[in-house]
Amino acid sequence: MENRRWFTIQYSINILVLIFILFQTNCKKSVTNIDVPGGSGDPAIEFTYVPPYGSFDDLEGQVWHVSPANYKVAVYIYVSSWWTKPIFANPLTAIKNDGSWACDVTTGGVDQNATKIAAYLVPNGYNPPLMDGDQTLSSELAEKSVAKAEVEREPKIRTIIFSGYKWKVKSSESKAGPGPNYFSDKEEDVWVDNEGKLHLKITKKDGKWYCTEVISDSSFGYGKDIPPADGENARINFWLFRGEPPSDGNDAEVIIKAFEFVPI
């Protein structure tokens, strides 16, 4: 009888121990899943939302298989060259507990026109190199980071056909060169009429003056170009540039002629 009672007590204790072990295991798994999004695995970073070309939205992303508290994200954008984002004084983006993160990638200039965006997952304590116009990203980033994500954005550029050539119409809601000025690509500001004449307007919208510029896909080389101009009273300059990189030792940008037009 006592043997049976001892067996019953021992059996009950064993069940309680087993339940406790299972409970502890599940708790550890739960904590692990909270601390490390995605659980165990190779560190990874991805973009969950890439703002469209020309947008001022924030870049959003997600990291996996690391503890968010131990890492940060270094973001760079390419606008003719590489730049640190969001700002030099704060070059790293914090990661939330669930592994998500967001970064303001339009903090100056014409950042909304970036054609490439790169993000590196780096450990706490690492100071990433500041990029301020470099053509290539530092090789140090690949060495010090545990994961990388990169994406290219296709520019949405309006084009027109003028004088048998294809031209890109410049657009910028932030001041850009030459000038610097704001530039409009609206159809009511840049168009070719039924007679094949190109119209470039300067307009005022929402308290800002917008200039217009078209850039040819073709290279015309050197020569003499004299477009017609009417009037002598306006203070508006018309400039022609040779835009391709020099290969013959000559200037890359040559002002052919400047005119003054009658104001519209």
C-alpha positions as CSV (number, residue, x, y, z in Angstrom):
1,M,0.0,0.0,0.0
2,E,2.8,2.4,0.9
3,N,4.7,1.4,-2.2
4,R,1.6,2.4,-4.3
5,R,1.4,5.7,-2.4
6,W,5.0,6.4,-3.0
7,F,4.6,5.5,-6.6
8,T,1.7,7.9,-6.9
9,I,3.5,10.7,-5.2
10,Q,6.6,10.2,-7.4
11,Y,4.5,10.0,-10.5
12,S,2.8,13.3,-9.6
13,I,6.2,14.9,-9.0
14,N,7.5,13.7,-12.3
15,I,4.5,15.2,-14.1
16,L,4.9,18.5,-12.4
17,V,8.6,18.6,-13.3
18,L,7.8,17.8,-16.9
19,I,5.2,20.5,-17.0
20,F,7.6,23.0,-15.5
21,I,10.3,22.1,-18.0
22,L,7.9,22.5,-20.9
23,F,6.7,25.8,-19.5
24,Q,10.2,27.1,-19.2
25,T,11.1,25.9,-22.7
26,N,8.0,27.7,-24.2
27,C,8.9,30.8,-22.3
28,K,12.4,30.8,-23.6
29,K,11.2,30.3,-27.1
30,S,8.7,33.2,-26.7
31,V,11.3,35.5,-25.3
32,T,13.7,34.5,-28.1
33,N,11.1,35.2,-30.8
34,I,10.4,38.6,-29.3
35,D,14.1,39.5,-29.0
36,V,15.0,38.2,-32.4
37,P,12.5,38.8,-35.2
38,G,12.3,35.7,-37.3
39,G,14.2,33.6,-34.7
40,S,17.6,32.1,-35.4
41,G,19.2,32.5,-38.8
42,D,21.6,34.6,-40.8
43,P,21.2,38.4,-40.2
44,A,19.1,40.0,-42.9
45,I,17.8,43.4,-43.9
46,E,15.1,44.3,-46.5
47,F,13.1,47.3,-47.7
48,T,9.4,47.0,-47.0
49,Y,8.6,50.4,-48.7
50,V,10.7,52.3,-51.2
51,P,9.3,55.8,-51.9
52,P,8.7,56.3,-55.6
53,Y,11.2,58.5,-57.5
54,G,10.4,62.2,-56.7
55,S,8.5,61.3,-53.5
56,F,9.3,62.8,-50.1
57,D,8.0,59.7,-48.2
58,D,10.2,57.9,-45.6
59,L,12.1,54.8,-46.5
60,E,10.9,51.8,-44.5
61,G,12.5,48.4,-43.8
62,Q,12.8,45.3,-41.6
63,V,15.6,43.3,-40.1
64,W,15.6,39.6,-39.3
65,H,17.5,37.2,-37.1
66,V,19.2,39.8,-34.9
67,S,18.3,41.5,-31.6
68,P,17.1,45.0,-32.7
69,A,18.6,46.5,-29.5
70,N,22.1,45.5,-30.6
71,Y,22.0,46.9,-34.1
72,K,21.3,50.0,-36.2
73,V,20.9,50.8,-39.9
74,A,23.2,53.0,-42.0
75,V,21.4,54.5,-45.0
76,Y,22.8,56.1,-48.1
77,I,21.3,57.6,-51.3
78,Y,22.8,58.2,-54.7
79,V,22.0,61.6,-56.3
80,S,24.8,61.9,-58.9
81,S,26.9,60.7,-55.9
82,W,26.5,59.0,-52.5
83,W,25.2,60.8,-49.5
84,T,24.6,59.8,-45.8
85,K,21.0,59.8,-44.6
86,P,19.2,61.2,-42.7
87,I,22.0,63.7,-41.7
88,F,25.7,63.8,-40.8
89,A,24.9,64.5,-37.2
90,N,22.7,61.5,-37.0
91,P,23.9,58.9,-39.5
92,L,22.3,55.8,-38.0
93,T,18.7,54.8,-37.8
94,A,17.3,53.0,-34.8
95,I,15.4,49.7,-35.1
96,K,12.1,49.0,-33.3
97,N,11.6,45.9,-31.1
98,D,9.7,44.1,-33.9
99,G,12.7,44.7,-36.3
100,S,11.0,47.5,-38.3
101,W,12.7,50.8,-39.1
102,A,12.1,54.0,-41.0
103,C,14.5,56.7,-42.3
104,D,13.9,60.2,-43.8
105,V,15.9,60.1,-47.0
106,T,14.9,63.6,-48.2
107,T,16.6,66.0,-45.9
108,G,18.1,68.4,-48.4
109,G,19.0,69.3,-52.0
110,V,17.2,67.2,-54.5
111,D,17.2,64.0,-52.5
112,Q,13.8,63.0,-53.9
113,N,15.6,62.4,-57.2
114,A,17.9,59.7,-55.8
115,T,18.3,56.8,-58.2
116,K,19.9,54.3,-55.7
117,I,19.3,53.6,-52.0
118,A,21.5,51.4,-49.9
119,A,21.1,50.3,-46.2
120,Y,23.6,48.4,-44.1
121,L,22.8,46.5,-40.8
122,V,25.6,47.4,-38.4
123,P,26.4,46.6,-34.8
124,N,26.1,49.2,-32.0
125,G,29.2,51.2,-31.4
126,Y,30.2,51.3,-35.1
127,N,30.5,54.7,-36.7
128,P,29.8,54.4,-40.4
129,P,31.8,56.6,-42.9
130,L,30.0,59.8,-43.9
131,M,29.4,60.0,-47.6
132,D,29.3,63.6,-49.0
133,G,29.5,63.3,-52.7
134,D,31.6,60.1,-53.3
135,Q,31.1,58.1,-56.4
136,T,31.5,54.7,-54.6
137,L,30.5,53.5,-51.1
138,S,33.3,52.8,-48.7
139,S,34.5,49.2,-48.7
140,E,34.6,49.4,-44.9
141,L,30.7,49.1,-44.9
142,A,30.8,45.7,-46.4
143,E,33.4,44.6,-43.9
144,K,31.7,45.9,-40.8
145,S,28.1,45.3,-41.6
146,V,26.3,41.9,-41.2
147,A,23.7,42.5,-44.0
148,K,22.9,44.9,-46.8
149,A,20.0,45.9,-49.0
150,E,20.2,48.0,-52.1
151,V,17.6,49.2,-54.7
152,E,17.5,51.3,-57.8
153,R,14.8,53.7,-58.7
154,E,13.8,54.5,-62.3
155,P,13.5,58.2,-62.8
156,K,10.1,59.3,-64.2
157,I,11.2,61.9,-66.7
158,R,8.9,63.6,-69.2
159,T,10.3,63.7,-72.7
160,I,9.4,65.7,-75.8
161,I,10.3,65.6,-79.5
162,F,11.7,68.9,-80.9
163,S,13.4,69.5,-84.2
164,G,13.7,65.8,-84.7
165,Y,15.4,65.1,-81.4
166,K,14.3,63.6,-78.1
167,W,14.6,66.0,-75.1
168,K,14.2,65.3,-71.4
169,V,12.3,68.0,-69.5
170,K,13.9,68.9,-66.2
171,S,11.8,68.9,-63.0
172,S,12.7,69.9,-59.5
173,E,10.7,71.0,-56.5
174,S,13.9,71.9,-54.7
175,K,16.4,74.5,-55.9
176,A,18.8,72.9,-58.4
177,G,21.4,74.2,-60.8
178,P,21.8,76.2,-62.9
179,G,20.7,79.1,-60.7
180,P,19.8,77.4,-58.4
181,N,16.1,77.5,-59.5
182,Y,12.9,75.5,-59.2
183,F,12.1,73.7,-62.5
184,S,8.8,72.8,-64.0
185,D,8.1,70.0,-66.4
186,K,4.4,70.7,-66.8
187,E,2.8,70.6,-70.2
188,E,1.6,74.1,-69.9
189,D,5.1,75.3,-69.3
190,V,7.1,73.2,-71.8
191,W,5.6,72.2,-75.1
192,V,6.1,72.0,-78.9
193,D,3.4,73.7,-80.9
194,N,1.8,72.5,-84.2
195,E,4.4,74.5,-86.1
196,G,7.2,72.6,-84.4
197,K,8.3,75.6,-82.2
198,L,9.5,74.9,-78.7
199,H,8.0,76.9,-75.8
200,L,9.7,77.3,-72.5
201,K,7.9,79.4,-69.9
202,I,8.8,80.9,-66.6
203,T,5.9,80.8,-64.2
204,K,5.0,81.7,-60.6
205,K,3.2,79.0,-58.6
206,D,2.4,79.0,-54.9
207,G,4.7,81.9,-54.4
208,K,7.7,80.3,-56.2
209,W,9.1,81.0,-59.6
210,Y,9.7,78.0,-61.8
211,C,12.2,78.0,-64.7
212,T,12.2,75.4,-67.5
213,E,15.0,73.4,-69.1
214,V,15.2,70.7,-71.7
215,I,18.2,68.3,-72.2
216,S,18.9,66.4,-75.4
217,D,19.7,62.8,-75.5
218,S,22.0,63.6,-78.5
219,S,25.3,65.3,-78.6
220,F,25.6,68.2,-81.1
221,G,29.2,68.9,-80.6
222,Y,30.6,72.4,-81.3
223,G,29.1,74.9,-83.8
224,K,27.1,78.0,-84.1
225,D,23.4,78.0,-83.0
226,I,21.3,81.1,-83.1
227,P,17.7,80.6,-82.1
228,P,15.3,83.4,-82.9
229,A,14.6,85.9,-80.1
230,D,12.1,88.8,-80.0
231,G,12.4,91.9,-77.8
232,E,15.0,93.6,-75.7
233,N,13.3,94.6,-72.5
234,A,13.0,91.5,-70.4
235,R,15.6,90.2,-68.0
236,I,15.4,86.6,-68.9
237,N,18.5,84.7,-70.1
238,F,18.5,81.9,-72.6
239,W,21.5,79.6,-72.3
240,L,22.8,76.7,-74.4
241,F,25.3,74.3,-72.9
242,R,27.4,71.5,-74.2
243,G,26.7,68.9,-71.5
244,E,28.7,65.8,-72.3
245,P,32.0,65.1,-70.5
246,P,35.0,66.6,-72.4
247,S,37.2,64.1,-74.2
248,D,39.1,66.6,-76.4
249,G,40.4,69.0,-73.8
250,N,37.7,71.6,-74.5
251,D,35.2,72.9,-72.0
252,A,32.3,70.6,-71.1
253,E,29.8,73.5,-70.7
254,V,29.9,76.2,-73.4
255,I,27.5,79.1,-73.3
256,I,26.7,79.7,-77.0
257,K,24.5,82.8,-76.7
258,A,22.4,84.8,-74.2
259,F,19.2,86.6,-75.2
260,E,16.6,88.8,-73.6
261,F,13.0,88.1,-74.3
262,V,9.7,90.0,-73.9
263,P,8.1,88.8,-70.7
264,I,5.0,86.6,-71.0
